[in-house]
Amino acid sequence: MSTTAGYVEVPTREGAKGALDKAVLMAAVAESMTGDRAWNELVLEKVVSAGNAADGQVQCWADFVEKLPYRREDGEVYRSWREVVQRGGDCDDLTILVLAGCRSLGVPAVPEVLVDDQGHGFHVRARVGLPPRKLLDGGGGE
């Protein structure tokens, strides 16, 4: 692993093992961010208007991240959250922000690496664990 000018370049294995490496690394980065007071304050600042419901807070956070610029890059380069918030990032960077924001809100979230037929990862996204909503018409049972 090498660190240069605010980002970290991380070598991963090839194929399915590389996709697993990527998911584990992204989850660890997201989890580490939840211990950063400045990060948690940013998340709360961005969702304050969403009310107390978890789904509203997550949607508000996802909307914020979605508005950040997408920047394509070569290789596995993970930028600091401050740099990504200021300048944008690629799908890895933006997914880490979604994961860490959800986790800061107390909502479980994990990375999902999409792979091709040979097991090579080509995209990543967040899977967020929100509880199901109760049906308002009373027709769904408990």
Buried (B, 14 or more C-beta within 10 A) or exposed (E): EEEEEEBBEBEBEEBBEBBBBBBEBBBEBBEEBBEBEEBBEBBBEBBEEBEEEBBEBBBBBBEBBEEBEEEEEEEBBBBBBEBBBEEBBBBBBBBBBBBBBBBBBEBEBBBBBEBEEEBBBEEBBBEBEBEEEEEEEEEEEE
